[in-house]
């Protein structure tokens, strides 16, 4: 499936004249390891968005309690629509009344490497399990995404190896953007 088809849900939900989000029409070229981003999104509910570059899009999951650096923490991850690659850099306020209306900050970003016997990460996602090593500013080490049997929801879990900053997930209201150092409140006030 080409990028335009993969982003049809994303584009169909947004009025880009009002949201300020990237449309994905001019996707940046990404070389080297695939990218990941974790955004904190203060919309109708406060949550974290976990996104992995898979091919020419960011595969996305809403993680209500956020990713954790502790292996014992299992986090629900609800799949959302694919996002364009340039969404990795998006930080700002989506107008109220628009899909996802609220404030977004980039809490972490970096690269990742797929792990395991499968070279085809996309096929692993279709089958319902992938492991990967994150190389982020805040999240580091091996993580896994596993789909519940017979369900659409996934679990995001930190596996052993590597280190994570802090203990578990930070308070999203106090968390700071890895890009600008601002909090959700500061980004909202600046809009």
C-alpha positions in Angstrom: 0.0 0.0 0.0 1.4 3.4 -0.9 1.8 6.3 1.5 -1.3 8.2 0.1 -3.5 5.3 0.8 -1.9 4.6 4.2 -2.6 8.3 5.3 -6.2 8.5 4.0 -7.7 8.0 7.5 -5.3 10.6 8.9 -6.1 13.2 6.2 -9.8 12.5 6.3 -10.1 13.4 10.0 -8.3 16.8 9.8 -8.8 20.3 8.4 -5.2 21.3 7.9 -6.1 25.0 7.7 -7.3 24.8 11.4 -5.2 22.1 13.1 -1.6 23.2 12.3 -0.7 19.5 12.0 1.5 18.5 9.0 -0.5 17.1 6.1 2.3 14.8 5.1 2.4 16.1 1.5 6.1 16.9 1.9 7.3 14.0 3.9 11.0 14.4 4.8 13.5 11.9 3.6 14.6 9.7 6.5 17.9 7.8 6.2 19.5 5.4 8.6 17.7 3.7 11.4 13.9 4.1 11.6 12.6 6.8 13.9 10.3 6.8 16.9 8.5 9.6 18.8 6.5 9.8 22.0 4.2 12.8 22.2 2.1 13.8 25.2 -1.4 14.8 24.0 -3.8 16.7 26.2 -7.0 16.2 24.2 -10.3 14.9 25.5 -8.2 12.7 27.7 -4.5 13.2 28.6 -2.4 10.4 27.0 0.8 9.6 25.3 1.1 8.8 21.6 3.8 6.2 20.8 4.8 6.2 17.1 7.2 4.0 15.2 8.4 4.7 11.6 7.4 1.7 9.5 8.2 2.4 5.9 6.9 5.8 4.8 4.5 6.3 7.8 4.5 6.5 11.6 2.5 3.5 13.0 0.7 5.0 16.1 -0.7 3.8 19.4 -2.4 5.8 22.1 -0.9 4.8 25.5 -3.1 6.2 28.2 -0.5 5.8 31.0 2.5 6.3 28.9 5.5 4.1 28.2 7.5 3.0 31.2 11.2 2.3 31.8 10.3 -0.4 34.3 9.9 -4.0 32.9 7.1 -4.9 35.3 4.9 -2.1 34.0 2.5 -3.4 31.2 0.9 -0.5 29.3 -2.2 -0.7 27.2 -1.6 0.6 23.7 -4.6 1.3 21.5 -3.8 1.6 17.7 -4.7 4.8 16.0 -4.4 5.9 12.3 -1.0 6.0 10.6 0.6 9.5 10.7 3.0 11.1 8.2 6.7 11.0 9.0 6.9 14.8 9.6 4.5 14.4 12.5 7.6 13.4 14.5 8.4 17.1 14.9 4.8 18.3 15.6 4.4 20.3 18.8 1.6 22.8 19.3 -2.1 23.3 19.9 -4.8 21.6 17.8 -7.8 23.9 17.7 -10.7 22.8 19.9 -13.5 21.3 17.9 -11.0 19.6 15.6 -10.1 15.9 15.7 -7.7 15.6 18.6 -8.2 19.1 19.7 -5.7 20.0 22.5 -2.0 20.5 23.2 0.8 18.3 22.0 4.5 18.1 23.1 7.3 15.9 21.9 8.3 14.0 25.1 10.9 11.8 23.5 12.3 10.9 20.1 15.1 9.0 18.6 15.8 5.9 16.5 15.0 2.2 17.0 16.2 -1.1 15.7 13.9 -4.1 15.1 14.9 -7.2 17.0 14.2 -10.9 16.6 14.3 -13.5 13.9 12.1 -11.5 11.5 13.7 -9.0 9.3 10.3 -7.8 8.2 9.0 -5.6 11.0 5.8 -4.8 9.2 5.0 -8.6 9.0 5.7 -8.9 12.7 3.1 -6.1 13.3 0.6 -7.9 11.2 1.1 -11.1 13.2 0.8 -9.2 16.5 4.3 -9.1 18.1 7.4 -7.1 17.6 10.5 -6.4 19.7 12.7 -3.4 19.2 15.5 -1.4 20.9 14.9 2.3 21.5 17.7 4.8 21.3 15.9 7.9 22.6 16.8 10.9 24.8 14.6 9.4 27.6 13.6 5.9 26.6 16.4 3.4 26.0 16.5 -0.4 25.8 14.4 -3.2 24.5 10.6 -2.9 24.3 7.9 -5.1 22.8 4.4 -4.5 21.4 2.1 -7.5 21.6 -1.5 -7.6 20.4 -4.1 -9.3 22.7 -5.3 -12.5 21.2 -8.5 -11.8 19.3 -8.4 -8.1 20.1 -7.2 -4.8 18.5 -5.5 -3.6 21.6 -1.8 -4.1 22.3 0.5 -4.1 25.3 3.7 -2.0 25.4 6.3 -3.6 27.7 9.9 -2.8 28.5 12.0 -5.9 28.3 15.3 -6.4 30.1 18.5 -4.6 28.9 19.3 -0.9 28.6 18.5 1.8 31.0 15.6 4.2 31.3 15.7 7.6 33.0 13.5 8.0 36.1 11.1 5.5 37.6 8.3 4.6 35.3 6.4 7.3 33.5 6.7 10.9 34.4 3.7 13.1 35.4 2.5 14.3 32.0 1.6 17.8 33.4 5.2 18.3 34.6 7.0 16.6 31.7 9.0 18.7 29.4 9.4 18.6 25.6 12.7 17.0 24.4 12.6 19.6 21.6 11.8 22.8 23.3 12.0 22.2 27.1 8.4 23.5 27.5 5.5 21.8 29.4 2.0 21.3 28.0 0.9 24.4 29.9 3.7 26.5 28.4 2.9 25.4 24.9 -0.8 26.1 25.4 0.0 29.6 26.8 2.3 30.3 23.9 -0.5 29.6 21.4 
